[in-house]
Amino acid sequence: MKTAELRKMKDAELKVQLDELASEAMKLRFQQATMQLTKTSRPQQVRQEIARIKTVLSERSRG
């Protein structure tokens, strides 16, 4: 998801999205540890999306 799309979302929606991505990241870590991960680029994408959401939330909390 792009940053512009994230900025249009409300805080509650962003927090829900953040929770979903965090659980997906955990599942991907388990898949990687057990050698069942098929898309090796997905963990990095999830981490980047989490960082984008956290950035938008912190910008809003500052002002």
QUISULTA-V755618 format. One record per pair of residues at least 4 apart in sequence whose C-alpha atoms are under 8 Angstrom apart, sorted by the first residue. I is the first residue (numbers start at 1). J is the second residue. D is the distance in Angstrom with one decimal. If there is no record, write none. Layout:
i->[I	I]
j->[J	J]
d->[D	D]
This chain:
i->[1	1	1	2	3	3	3	4	5	6	6	6	7	9	9	10	11	11	12	13	14	14	14	15	16	17	18	18	18	19	20	21	21	21	21	22	22	23	24	24	25	25	25	25	26	27	28	28	28	28	29	29	30	31	31	31	32	32	41	42	43	44	45	46	47	48	49	50	51	52	53	54	55	56	57	58	59]
j->[5	6	49	6	7	52	56	8	9	14	53	56	56	13	14	14	15	57	16	17	18	53	57	19	20	21	22	50	53	23	24	25	46	49	50	26	50	27	28	46	29	43	46	47	30	31	32	37	42	43	33	43	34	35	36	37	36	37	45	46	47	48	49	50	51	52	53	54	55	56	57	58	59	60	61	62	63]
d->[6.7	7.1	7.1	6.5	6.2	6.6	7.9	6.7	6.9	7.3	6.9	7.3	6.6	6.2	6.5	6.3	6.2	7.1	6.3	6.2	6.0	6.6	7.8	6.2	6.3	6.2	6.1	6.2	6.8	6.3	6.2	6.1	6.4	7.8	6.7	6.3	7.5	6.3	6.1	7.7	6.2	6.4	6.4	7.5	6.4	6.2	6.1	6.9	8.0	6.4	6.2	7.7	6.2	6.0	4.8	4.9	6.0	5.0	6.6	6.2	6.3	6.2	6.2	6.2	6.2	6.2	6.3	6.2	6.0	6.3	6.2	6.1	6.1	6.3	6.3	6.2	6.6]
